[in-house]
Amino acid sequence: MIDATLDLNKDHKIFEGHFPGLPILPGVCMMQIVKELVELKLEKKLQVSSAANLKFLLVINPQEQGHLKAEVKFKQSTQGDFDVEGKLYFEAIPFFKMKATAKVIG
């Protein structure tokens, strides 16, 4: 299991276009955060091959929720892929949940 604290850079260029005047963290970035945490732990590159359950519960505004917590569980399947469950939350409130399968690449 991975428990991580994340600090969002509210001045990052991604927030200029998503959305001007009301910055929110794009959903694809939420998925990427979870994937990269697993990659760091495994020291391997992964590719998400399926994502059956994505729940965007609340928008993440970097000006209001700049310090997130991540909780990620993963296990290797008999086929060699990894089953991944991830959650991003602010304080005790979940903002994003996902279940996915990822495979090692490269």
Biopython code that builds the backbone (N, CA, C, O; Angstrom):
import numpy as np
from Bio.PDB.StructureBuilder import StructureBuilder

atoms = [
    (1, "MET", "N", (0.847, -1.182, 0.000)),
    (1, "MET", "CA", (0.000, 0.000, 0.000)),
    (1, "MET", "C", (0.887, 1.238, 0.000)),
    (1, "MET", "O", (1.980, 1.244, 0.567)),
    (2, "ILE", "N", (0.395, 2.268, -0.641)),
    (2, "ILE", "CA", (1.111, 3.538, -0.717)),
    (2, "ILE", "C", (0.247, 4.614, -0.069)),
    (2, "ILE", "O", (-0.922, 4.778, -0.418)),
    (3, "ASP", "N", (0.825, 5.338, 0.867)),
    (3, "ASP", "CA", (0.209, 6.542, 1.436)),
    (3, "ASP", "C", (1.139, 7.690, 1.096)),
    (3, "ASP", "O", (2.323, 7.659, 1.432)),
    (4, "ALA", "N", (0.611, 8.694, 0.438)),
    (4, "ALA", "CA", (1.451, 9.815, 0.007)),
    (4, "ALA", "C", (0.736, 11.134, 0.254)),
    (4, "ALA", "O", (-0.492, 11.210, 0.239)),
    (5, "THR", "N", (1.529, 12.161, 0.480)),
    (5, "THR", "CA", (1.032, 13.521, 0.572)),
    (5, "THR", "C", (1.497, 14.254, -0.677)),
    (5, "THR", "O", (2.670, 14.189, -1.048)),
    (6, "LEU", "N", (0.571, 14.950, -1.321)),
    (6, "LEU", "CA", (0.864, 15.629, -2.579)),
    (6, "LEU", "C", (0.619, 17.122, -2.436)),
    (6, "LEU", "O", (-0.398, 17.541, -1.883)),
    (7, "ASP", "N", (1.532, 17.904, -2.926)),
    (7, "ASP", "CA", (1.364, 19.352, -2.965)),
    (7, "ASP", "C", (1.182, 19.771, -4.415)),
    (7, "ASP", "O", (2.090, 19.610, -5.231)),
    (8, "LEU", "N", (0.015, 20.307, -4.736)),
    (8, "LEU", "CA", (-0.256, 20.776, -6.087)),
    (8, "LEU", "C", (0.331, 22.165, -6.286)),
    (8, "LEU", "O", (0.251, 23.018, -5.402)),
    (9, "ASN", "N", (0.919, 22.381, -7.447)),
    (9, "ASN", "CA", (1.453, 23.688, -7.800)),
    (9, "ASN", "C", (0.321, 24.497, -8.439)),
    (9, "ASN", "O", (0.031, 24.328, -9.623)),
    (10, "LYS", "N", (-0.308, 25.359, -7.672)),
    (10, "LYS", "CA", (-1.461, 26.121, -8.169)),
    (10, "LYS", "C", (-1.110, 27.051, -9.328)),
    (10, "LYS", "O", (-2.001, 27.528, -10.031)),
    (11, "ASP", "N", (0.184, 27.311, -9.530)),
    (11, "ASP", "CA", (0.626, 28.178, -10.618)),
    (11, "ASP", "C", (1.036, 27.403, -11.865)),
    (11, "ASP", "O", (1.520, 28.003, -12.825)),
    (12, "HIS", "N", (0.856, 26.102, -11.872)),
    (12, "HIS", "CA", (1.236, 25.290, -13.034)),
    (12, "HIS", "C", (0.399, 25.684, -14.247)),
    (12, "HIS", "O", (-0.771, 26.046, -14.117)),
    (13, "LYS", "N", (1.011, 25.608, -15.426)),
    (13, "LYS", "CA", (0.349, 26.025, -16.666)),
    (13, "LYS", "C", (-0.924, 25.238, -16.966)),
    (13, "LYS", "O", (-1.816, 25.745, -17.646)),
    (14, "ILE", "N", (-1.017, 24.027, -16.477)),
    (14, "ILE", "CA", (-2.206, 23.211, -16.778)),
    (14, "ILE", "C", (-3.484, 23.876, -16.273)),
    (14, "ILE", "O", (-4.558, 23.686, -16.843)),
    (15, "PHE", "N", (-3.361, 24.650, -15.209)),
    (15, "PHE", "CA", (-4.547, 25.294, -14.637)),
    (15, "PHE", "C", (-4.964, 26.551, -15.398)),
    (15, "PHE", "O", (-6.070, 27.054, -15.197)),
    (16, "GLU", "N", (-4.087, 27.066, -16.275)),
    (16, "GLU", "CA", (-4.449, 28.225, -17.091)),
    (16, "GLU", "C", (-5.552, 27.874, -18.085)),
    (16, "GLU", "O", (-6.408, 28.704, -18.391)),
    (17, "GLY", "N", (-5.527, 26.644, -18.584)),
    (17, "GLY", "CA", (-6.511, 26.240, -19.575)),
    (17, "GLY", "C", (-7.630, 25.384, -19.020)),
    (17, "GLY", "O", (-8.581, 25.062, -19.732)),
    (18, "HIS", "N", (-7.526, 25.020, -17.774)),
    (18, "HIS", "CA", (-8.517, 24.100, -17.180)),
    (18, "HIS", "C", (-8.939, 24.626, -15.813)),
    (18, "HIS", "O", (-8.501, 24.028, -14.831)),
    (19, "PHE", "N", (-9.635, 25.540, -15.661)),
    (19, "PHE", "CA", (-10.282, 26.485, -16.550)),
    (19, "PHE", "C", (-9.895, 27.892, -16.125)),
    (19, "PHE", "O", (-9.703, 28.135, -14.933)),
    (20, "PRO", "N", (-9.774, 28.832, -17.067)),
    (20, "PRO", "CA", (-9.387, 30.197, -16.694)),
    (20, "PRO", "C", (-10.361, 30.782, -15.661)),
    (20, "PRO", "O", (-11.575, 30.794, -15.866)),
    (21, "GLY", "N", (-9.804, 31.260, -14.563)),
    (21, "GLY", "CA", (-10.616, 31.857, -13.511)),
    (21, "GLY", "C", (-11.190, 30.855, -12.523)),
    (21, "GLY", "O", (-11.598, 31.240, -11.427)),
    (22, "LEU", "N", (-11.232, 29.583, -12.884)),
    (22, "LEU", "CA", (-11.718, 28.526, -11.986)),
    (22, "LEU", "C", (-10.873, 27.275, -12.213)),
    (22, "LEU", "O", (-11.323, 26.323, -12.851)),
    (23, "PRO", "N", (-9.639, 27.279, -11.685)),
    (23, "PRO", "CA", (-8.744, 26.156, -11.957)),
    (23, "PRO", "C", (-9.201, 24.881, -11.256)),
    (23, "PRO", "O", (-9.547, 24.892, -10.075)),
    (24, "ILE", "N", (-9.196, 23.775, -12.013)),
    (24, "ILE", "CA", (-9.460, 22.465, -11.414)),
    (24, "ILE", "C", (-8.477, 21.455, -11.996)),
    (24, "ILE", "O", (-8.014, 21.594, -13.128)),
    (25, "LEU", "N", (-8.175, 20.454, -11.209)),
    (25, "LEU", "CA", (-7.261, 19.412, -11.636)),
    (25, "LEU", "C", (-7.980, 18.496, -12.618)),
    (25, "LEU", "O", (-9.005, 17.911, -12.264)),
    (26, "PRO", "N", (-7.472, 18.354, -13.844)),
    (26, "PRO", "CA", (-8.128, 17.489, -14.826)),
    (26, "PRO", "C", (-8.176, 16.036, -14.351)),
    (26, "PRO", "O", (-7.264, 15.561, -13.674)),
    (27, "GLY", "N", (-9.236, 15.352, -14.710)),
    (27, "GLY", "CA", (-9.401, 13.954, -14.314)),
    (27, "GLY", "C", (-8.258, 13.075, -14.774)),
    (27, "GLY", "O", (-7.841, 12.175, -14.045)),
    (28, "VAL", "N", (-7.741, 13.316, -15.975)),
    (28, "VAL", "CA", (-6.633, 12.512, -16.477)),
    (28, "VAL", "C", (-5.397, 12.682, -15.588)),
    (28, "VAL", "O", (-4.599, 11.754, -15.458)),
    (29, "CYS", "N", (-5.237, 13.843, -14.987)),
    (29, "CYS", "CA", (-4.110, 14.070, -14.071)),
    (29, "CYS", "C", (-4.292, 13.284, -12.771)),
    (29, "CYS", "O", (-3.322, 12.802, -12.187)),
    (30, "MET", "N", (-5.532, 13.162, -12.328)),
    (30, "MET", "CA", (-5.806, 12.367, -11.132)),
    (30, "MET", "C", (-5.411, 10.911, -11.370)),
    (30, "MET", "O", (-4.782, 10.278, -10.522)),
    (31, "MET", "N", (-5.790, 10.391, -12.537)),
    (31, "MET", "CA", (-5.415, 9.019, -12.891)),
    (31, "MET", "C", (-3.892, 8.885, -12.992)),
    (31, "MET", "O", (-3.319, 7.899, -12.529)),
    (32, "GLN", "N", (-3.256, 9.862, -13.589)),
    (32, "GLN", "CA", (-1.804, 9.838, -13.769)),
    (32, "GLN", "C", (-1.081, 9.832, -12.424)),
    (32, "GLN", "O", (-0.075, 9.142, -12.262)),
    (33, "ILE", "N", (-1.587, 10.592, -11.466)),
    (33, "ILE", "CA", (-0.977, 10.628, -10.130)),
    (33, "ILE", "C", (-0.960, 9.235, -9.528)),
    (33, "ILE", "O", (0.066, 8.787, -9.015)),
    (34, "VAL", "N", (-2.092, 8.548, -9.590)),
    (34, "VAL", "CA", (-2.185, 7.199, -9.028)),
    (34, "VAL", "C", (-1.213, 6.266, -9.744)),
    (34, "VAL", "O", (-0.485, 5.511, -9.101)),
    (35, "LYS", "N", (-1.201, 6.318, -11.081)),
    (35, "LYS", "CA", (-0.303, 5.457, -11.859)),
    (35, "LYS", "C", (1.166, 5.718, -11.518)),
    (35, "LYS", "O", (1.943, 4.780, -11.340)),
    (36, "GLU", "N", (1.538, 6.985, -11.429)),
    (36, "GLU", "CA", (2.937, 7.320, -11.153)),
    (36, "GLU", "C", (3.363, 6.910, -9.749)),
    (36, "GLU", "O", (4.522, 6.551, -9.542)),
    (37, "LEU", "N", (2.467, 6.953, -8.798)),
    (37, "LEU", "CA", (2.816, 6.483, -7.450)),
    (37, "LEU", "C", (3.150, 5.000, -7.461)),
    (37, "LEU", "O", (4.094, 4.569, -6.799)),
    (38, "VAL", "N", (2.380, 4.215, -8.211)),
    (38, "VAL", "CA", (2.669, 2.781, -8.324)),
    (38, "VAL", "C", (3.990, 2.571, -9.062)),
    (38, "VAL", "O", (4.792, 1.723, -8.669)),
    (39, "GLU", "N", (4.218, 3.330, -10.119)),
    (39, "GLU", "CA", (5.477, 3.222, -10.861)),
    (39, "GLU", "C", (6.678, 3.501, -9.964)),
    (39, "GLU", "O", (7.684, 2.794, -10.031)),
    (40, "LEU", "N", (6.577, 4.522, -9.130)),
    (40, "LEU", "CA", (7.673, 4.846, -8.216)),
    (40, "LEU", "C", (7.934, 3.702, -7.243)),
    (40, "LEU", "O", (9.082, 3.359, -6.962)),
    (41, "LYS", "N", (6.866, 3.127, -6.742)),
    (41, "LYS", "CA", (7.006, 2.024, -5.773)),
    (41, "LYS", "C", (7.618, 0.791, -6.434)),
    (41, "LYS", "O", (8.495, 0.149, -5.856)),
    (42, "LEU", "N", (7.163, 0.458, -7.639)),
    (42, "LEU", "CA", (7.648, -0.732, -8.336)),
    (42, "LEU", "C", (8.966, -0.504, -9.074)),
    (42, "LEU", "O", (9.664, -1.458, -9.418)),
    (43, "GLU", "N", (9.305, 0.773, -9.316)),
    (43, "GLU", "CA", (10.453, 1.136, -10.137)),
    (43, "GLU", "C", (10.328, 0.540, -11.534)),
    (43, "GLU", "O", (11.299, 0.048, -12.107)),
    (44, "LYS", "N", (9.088, 0.597, -12.079)),
    (44, "LYS", "CA", (8.784, 0.104, -13.415)),
    (44, "LYS", "C", (7.783, 1.041, -14.060)),
    (44, "LYS", "O", (6.976, 1.668, -13.374)),
    (45, "LYS", "N", (7.837, 1.137, -15.405)),
    (45, "LYS", "CA", (6.861, 1.933, -16.149)),
    (45, "LYS", "C", (5.617, 1.090, -16.377)),
    (45, "LYS", "O", (5.700, -0.100, -16.682)),
    (46, "LEU", "N", (4.457, 1.731, -16.223)),
    (46, "LEU", "CA", (3.185, 1.050, -16.392)),
    (46, "LEU", "C", (2.329, 1.749, -17.431)),
    (46, "LEU", "O", (2.493, 2.938, -17.705)),
    (47, "GLN", "N", (1.419, 0.987, -17.999)),
    (47, "GLN", "CA", (0.396, 1.526, -18.883)),
    (47, "GLN", "C", (-0.943, 1.017, -18.380)),
    (47, "GLN", "O", (-1.118, -0.185, -18.180)),
    (48, "VAL", "N", (-1.882, 1.919, -18.177)),
    (48, "VAL", "CA", (-3.217, 1.510, -17.765)),
    (48, "VAL", "C", (-3.883, 0.831, -18.953)),
    (48, "VAL", "O", (-4.038, 1.432, -20.016)),
    (49, "SER", "N", (-4.270, -0.413, -18.769)),
    (49, "SER", "CA", (-4.894, -1.161, -19.860)),
    (49, "SER", "C", (-6.409, -1.166, -19.759)),
    (49, "SER", "O", (-7.096, -1.347, -20.765)),
    (50, "SER", "N", (-6.935, -0.971, -18.565)),
    (50, "SER", "CA", (-8.392, -0.824, -18.398)),
    (50, "SER", "C", (-8.669, -0.086, -17.101)),
    (50, "SER", "O", (-7.941, -0.210, -16.117)),
    (51, "ALA", "N", (-9.732, 0.676, -17.135)),
    (51, "ALA", "CA", (-10.175, 1.405, -15.951)),
    (51, "ALA", "C", (-11.692, 1.233, -15.883)),
    (51, "ALA", "O", (-12.447, 1.950, -16.540)),
    (52, "ALA", "N", (-12.106, 0.284, -15.088)),
    (52, "ALA", "CA", (-13.522, -0.078, -15.040)),
    (52, "ALA", "C", (-14.329, 0.811, -14.104)),
    (52, "ALA", "O", (-15.548, 0.904, -14.241)),
    (53, "ASN", "N", (-13.682, 1.448, -13.179)),
    (53, "ASN", "CA", (-14.416, 2.173, -12.161)),
    (53, "ASN", "C", (-13.690, 3.472, -11.811)),
    (53, "ASN", "O", (-12.752, 3.470, -11.013)),
    (54, "LEU", "N", (-14.125, 4.569, -12.407)),
    (54, "LEU", "CA", (-13.563, 5.888, -12.115)),
    (54, "LEU", "C", (-14.666, 6.739, -11.502)),
    (54, "LEU", "O", (-15.752, 6.860, -12.069)),
    (55, "LYS", "N", (-14.389, 7.322, -10.356)),
    (55, "LYS", "CA", (-15.388, 8.167, -9.707)),
    (55, "LYS", "C", (-14.760, 9.515, -9.390)),
    (55, "LYS", "O", (-13.873, 9.628, -8.544)),
    (56, "PHE", "N", (-15.239, 10.526, -10.085)),
    (56, "PHE", "CA", (-14.810, 11.901, -9.836)),
    (56, "PHE", "C", (-15.874, 12.495, -8.912)),
    (56, "PHE", "O", (-16.908, 12.978, -9.373)),
    (57, "LEU", "N", (-15.614, 12.456, -7.624)),
    (57, "LEU", "CA", (-16.618, 12.801, -6.622)),
    (57, "LEU", "C", (-16.771, 14.303, -6.418)),
    (57, "LEU", "O", (-17.884, 14.801, -6.250)),
    (58, "LEU", "N", (-15.663, 15.015, -6.432)),
    (58, "LEU", "CA", (-15.649, 16.467, -6.267)),
    (58, "LEU", "C", (-14.497, 17.031, -7.090)),
    (58, "LEU", "O", (-13.495, 16.350, -7.313)),
    (59, "VAL", "N", (-14.639, 18.268, -7.537)),
    (59, "VAL", "CA", (-13.533, 18.883, -8.272)),
    (59, "VAL", "C", (-12.424, 19.248, -7.293)),
    (59, "VAL", "O", (-12.676, 19.595, -6.139)),
    (60, "ILE", "N", (-11.205, 19.163, -7.779)),
    (60, "ILE", "CA", (-10.040, 19.537, -6.975)),
    (60, "ILE", "C", (-9.547, 20.884, -7.478)),
    (60, "ILE", "O", (-9.024, 20.996, -8.587)),
    (61, "ASN", "N", (-9.719, 21.893, -6.653)),
    (61, "ASN", "CA", (-9.256, 23.238, -6.946)),
    (61, "ASN", "C", (-7.906, 23.408, -6.238)),
    (61, "ASN", "O", (-7.856, 23.350, -5.009)),
    (62, "PRO", "N", (-6.820, 23.615, -6.977)),
    (62, "PRO", "CA", (-5.499, 23.685, -6.348)),
    (62, "PRO", "C", (-5.349, 24.843, -5.365)),
    (62, "PRO", "O", (-4.471, 24.816, -4.503)),
    (63, "GLN", "N", (-6.197, 25.850, -5.490)),
    (63, "GLN", "CA", (-6.133, 26.969, -4.556)),
    (63, "GLN", "C", (-6.797, 26.623, -3.225)),
    (63, "GLN", "O", (-6.468, 27.207, -2.192)),
    (64, "GLU", "N", (-7.737, 25.667, -3.250)),
    (64, "GLU", "CA", (-8.450, 25.279, -2.033)),
    (64, "GLU", "C", (-8.002, 23.923, -1.497)),
    (64, "GLU", "O", (-7.966, 23.714, -0.284)),
    (65, "GLN", "N", (-7.664, 23.009, -2.393)),
    (65, "GLN", "CA", (-7.219, 21.675, -1.995)),
    (65, "GLN", "C", (-5.807, 21.434, -2.529)),
    (65, "GLN", "O", (-5.570, 20.482, -3.273)),
    (66, "GLY", "N", (-4.891, 22.291, -2.149)),
    (66, "GLY", "CA", (-3.521, 22.212, -2.649)),
    (66, "GLY", "C", (-2.696, 21.101, -2.041)),
    (66, "GLY", "O", (-1.659, 20.730, -2.590)),
    (67, "HIS", "N", (-3.137, 20.565, -0.918)),
    (67, "HIS", "CA", (-2.418, 19.492, -0.225)),
    (67, "HIS", "C", (-3.333, 18.276, -0.170)),
    (67, "HIS", "O", (-4.256, 18.219, 0.642)),
    (68, "LEU", "N", (-3.071, 17.314, -1.032)),
    (68, "LEU", "CA", (-3.898, 16.115, -1.120)),
    (68, "LEU", "C", (-3.209, 14.934, -0.460)),
    (68, "LEU", "O", (-1.990, 14.922, -0.288)),
    (69, "LYS", "N", (-3.990, 13.969, -0.102)),
    (69, "LYS", "CA", (-3.494, 12.678, 0.354)),
    (69, "LYS", "C", (-3.854, 11.658, -0.712)),
    (69, "LYS", "O", (-4.913, 11.744, -1.334)),
    (70, "ALA", "N", (-2.983, 10.707, -0.915)),
    (70, "ALA", "CA", (-3.246, 9.618, -1.847)),
    (70, "ALA", "C", (-3.104, 8.306, -1.097)),
    (70, "ALA", "O", (-2.197, 8.122, -0.285)),
    (71, "GLU", "N", (-4.015, 7.410, -1.388)),
    (71, "GLU", "CA", (-3.962, 6.059, -0.846)),
    (71, "GLU", "C", (-4.104, 5.111, -2.032)),
    (71, "GLU", "O", (-5.107, 5.145, -2.744)),
    (72, "VAL", "N", (-3.108, 4.274, -2.237)),
    (72, "VAL", "CA", (-3.104, 3.390, -3.402)),
    (72, "VAL", "C", (-2.779, 1.968, -2.952)),
    (72, "VAL", "O", (-1.804, 1.726, -2.240)),
    (73, "LYS", "N", (-3.620, 1.043, -3.387)),
    (73, "LYS", "CA", (-3.387, -0.381, -3.153)),
    (73, "LYS", "C", (-3.199, -1.030, -4.514)),
    (73, "LYS", "O", (-3.866, -0.673, -5.485)),
    (74, "PHE", "N", (-2.284, -1.987, -4.570)),
    (74, "PHE", "CA", (-2.084, -2.702, -5.826)),
    (74, "PHE", "C", (-1.583, -4.106, -5.538)),
    (74, "PHE", "O", (-0.924, -4.359, -4.529)),
    (75, "LYS", "N", (-1.914, -5.016, -6.456)),
    (75, "LYS", "CA", (-1.411, -6.383, -6.348)),
    (75, "LYS", "C", (-1.244, -6.936, -7.749)),
    (75, "LYS", "O", (-1.954, -6.551, -8.678)),
    (76, "GLN", "N", (-0.299, -7.837, -7.880)),
    (76, "GLN", "CA", (-0.038, -8.437, -9.177)),
    (76, "GLN", "C", (-0.978, -9.619, -9.391)),
    (76, "GLN", "O", (-1.156, -10.457, -8.507)),
    (77, "SER", "N", (-1.570, -9.669, -10.571)),
    (77, "SER", "CA", (-2.475, -10.768, -10.911)),
    (77, "SER", "C", (-1.664, -11.959, -11.422)),
    (77, "SER", "O", (-0.455, -11.858, -11.628)),
    (78, "THR", "N", (-2.335, -13.069, -11.619)),
    (78, "THR", "CA", (-1.656, -14.259, -12.127)),
    (78, "THR", "C", (-1.167, -14.058, -13.559)),
    (78, "THR", "O", (-0.252, -14.755, -13.999)),
    (79, "GLN", "N", (-1.770, -13.107, -14.299)),
    (79, "GLN", "CA", (-1.332, -12.809, -15.666)),
    (79, "GLN", "C", (-0.140, -11.852, -15.695)),
    (79, "GLN", "O", (0.424, -11.601, -16.760)),
    (80, "GLY", "N", (0.245, -11.319, -14.543)),
    (80, "GLY", "CA", (1.377, -10.399, -14.476)),
    (80, "GLY", "C", (0.995, -8.934, -14.473)),
    (80, "GLY", "O", (1.834, -8.070, -14.218)),
    (81, "ASP", "N", (-0.276, -8.647, -14.758)),
    (81, "ASP", "CA", (-0.750, -7.269, -14.685)),
    (81, "ASP", "C", (-0.909, -6.864, -13.219)),
    (81, "ASP", "O", (-0.803, -7.694, -12.317)),
    (82, "PHE", "N", (-1.162, -5.581, -13.002)),
    (82, "PHE", "CA", (-1.378, -5.095, -11.644)),
    (82, "PHE", "C", (-2.795, -4.549, -11.512)),
    (82, "PHE", "O", (-3.232, -3.721, -12.312)),
    (83, "ASP", "N", (-3.491, -5.014, -10.513)),
    (83, "ASP", "CA", (-4.797, -4.468, -10.156)),
    (83, "ASP", "C", (-4.541, -3.304, -9.202)),
    (83, "ASP", "O", (-3.890, -3.464, -8.170)),
    (84, "VAL", "N", (-5.062, -2.136, -9.563)),
    (84, "VAL", "CA", (-4.760, -0.911, -8.822)),
    (84, "VAL", "C", (-6.055, -0.279, -8.325)),
    (84, "VAL", "O", (-7.021, -0.143, -9.074)),
    (85, "GLU", "N", (-6.059, 0.101, -7.057)),
    (85, "GLU", "CA", (-7.151, 0.885, -6.480)),
    (85, "GLU", "C", (-6.535, 2.125, -5.868)),
    (85, "GLU", "O", (-5.628, 2.037, -5.040)),
    (86, "GLY", "N", (-7.032, 3.286, -6.282)),
    (86, "GLY", "CA", (-6.460, 4.526, -5.779)),
    (86, "GLY", "C", (-7.523, 5.499, -5.325)),
    (86, "GLY", "O", (-8.652, 5.491, -5.816)),
    (87, "LYS", "N", (-7.142, 6.337, -4.379)),
    (87, "LYS", "CA", (-8.056, 7.355, -3.865)),
    (87, "LYS", "C", (-7.255, 8.617, -3.579)),
    (87, "LYS", "O", (-6.168, 8.562, -3.003)),
    (88, "LEU", "N", (-7.809, 9.763, -3.993)),
    (88, "LEU", "CA", (-7.248, 11.065, -3.642)),
    (88, "LEU", "C", (-8.253, 11.749, -2.741)),
    (88, "LEU", "O", (-9.448, 11.774, -3.036)),
    (89, "TYR", "N", (-7.771, 12.302, -1.648)),
    (89, "TYR", "CA", (-8.685, 12.979, -0.744)),
    (89, "TYR", "C", (-8.031, 14.202, -0.110)),
    (89, "TYR", "O", (-6.808, 14.323, -0.045)),
    (90, "PHE", "N", (-8.882, 15.089, 0.346)),
    (90, "PHE", "CA", (-8.460, 16.299, 1.044)),
    (90, "PHE", "C", (-9.092, 16.240, 2.422)),
    (90, "PHE", "O", (-10.308, 16.114, 2.567)),
    (91, "GLU", "N", (-8.231, 16.336, 3.435)),
    (91, "GLU", "CA", (-8.670, 16.095, 4.802)),
    (91, "GLU", "C", (-9.299, 14.703, 4.825)),
    (91, "GLU", "O", (-8.625, 13.753, 4.428)),
    (92, "ALA", "N", (-10.506, 14.525, 5.250)),
    (92, "ALA", "CA", (-11.106, 13.183, 5.268)),
    (92, "ALA", "C", (-12.094, 12.980, 4.126)),
    (92, "ALA", "O", (-12.815, 11.982, 4.099)),
    (93, "ILE", "N", (-12.132, 13.912, 3.188)),
    (93, "ILE", "CA", (-13.142, 13.878, 2.122)),
    (93, "ILE", "C", (-12.547, 13.299, 0.844)),
    (93, "ILE", "O", (-11.586, 13.855, 0.311)),
    (94, "PRO", "N", (-13.099, 12.186, 0.335)),
    (94, "PRO", "CA", (-12.605, 11.641, -0.928)),
    (94, "PRO", "C", (-13.059, 12.495, -2.112)),
    (94, "PRO", "O", (-14.223, 12.889, -2.192)),
    (95, "PHE", "N", (-12.137, 12.775, -3.023)),
    (95, "PHE", "CA", (-12.425, 13.567, -4.209)),
    (95, "PHE", "C", (-12.390, 12.712, -5.477)),
    (95, "PHE", "O", (-13.047, 13.038, -6.465)),
    (96, "PHE", "N", (-11.619, 11.612, -5.448)),
    (96, "PHE", "CA", (-11.446, 10.767, -6.624)),
    (96, "PHE", "C", (-11.162, 9.347, -6.175)),
    (96, "PHE", "O", (-10.399, 9.118, -5.237)),
    (97, "LYS", "N", (-11.794, 8.381, -6.868)),
    (97, "LYS", "CA", (-11.523, 6.962, -6.628)),
    (97, "LYS", "C", (-11.398, 6.277, -7.981)),
    (97, "LYS", "O", (-12.074, 6.641, -8.944)),
    (98, "MET", "N", (-10.523, 5.281, -8.036)),
    (98, "MET", "CA", (-10.398, 4.523, -9.278)),
    (98, "MET", "C", (-10.011, 3.086, -9.000)),
    (98, "MET", "O", (-9.354, 2.772, -8.007)),
    (99, "LYS", "N", (-10.441, 2.221, -9.911)),
    (99, "LYS", "CA", (-9.977, 0.836, -9.968)),
    (99, "LYS", "C", (-9.549, 0.612, -11.410)),
    (99, "LYS", "O", (-10.285, 0.926, -12.346)),
    (100, "ALA", "N", (-8.361, 0.071, -11.576)),
    (100, "ALA", "CA", (-7.828, -0.098, -12.923)),
    (100, "ALA", "C", (-6.890, -1.300, -12.967)),
    (100, "ALA", "O", (-6.496, -1.857, -11.942)),
    (101, "THR", "N", (-6.559, -1.669, -14.177)),
    (101, "THR", "CA", (-5.548, -2.693, -14.416)),
    (101, "THR", "C", (-4.425, -2.039, -15.217)),
    (101, "THR", "O", (-4.675, -1.304, -16.172)),
    (102, "ALA", "N", (-3.198, -2.314, -14.817)),
    (102, "ALA", "CA", (-2.037, -1.752, -15.503)),
    (102, "ALA", "C", (-1.048, -2.850, -15.824)),
    (102, "ALA", "O", (-0.928, -3.834, -15.094)),
    (103, "LYS", "N", (-0.338, -2.669, -16.930)),
    (103, "LYS", "CA", (0.673, -3.643, -17.305)),
    (103, "LYS", "C", (2.027, -2.967, -17.390)),
    (103, "LYS", "O", (2.125, -1.774, -17.677)),
    (104, "VAL", "N", (3.057, -3.735, -17.139)),
    (104, "VAL", "CA", (4.432, -3.242, -17.213)),
    (104, "VAL", "C", (4.797, -3.064, -18.679)),
    (104, "VAL", "O", (4.532, -3.936, -19.506)),
    (105, "ILE", "N", (5.406, -1.930, -18.991)),
    (105, "ILE", "CA", (5.869, -1.663, -20.359)),
    (105, "ILE", "C", (7.367, -1.413, -20.344)),
    (105, "ILE", "O", (7.949, -1.073, -19.313)),
    (106, "GLY", "N", (7.969, -1.586, -21.490)),
    (106, "GLY", "CA", (9.383, -1.279, -21.635)),
    (106, "GLY", "C", (10.275, -2.245, -21.054)),
    (106, "GLY", "O", (11.493, -2.080, -21.121)),
]
sb = StructureBuilder()
sb.init_structure("model")
sb.init_model(0)
sb.init_chain("A")
sb.init_seg("    ")
for serial, (resi, resn, name, xyz) in enumerate(atoms, 1):
    if name == "N":
        sb.init_residue(resn, " ", resi, " ")
    sb.init_atom(name, np.array(xyz, "f"), 0.0, 1.0, " ", f" {name:<3s}", serial, name[0])
structure = sb.get_structure()
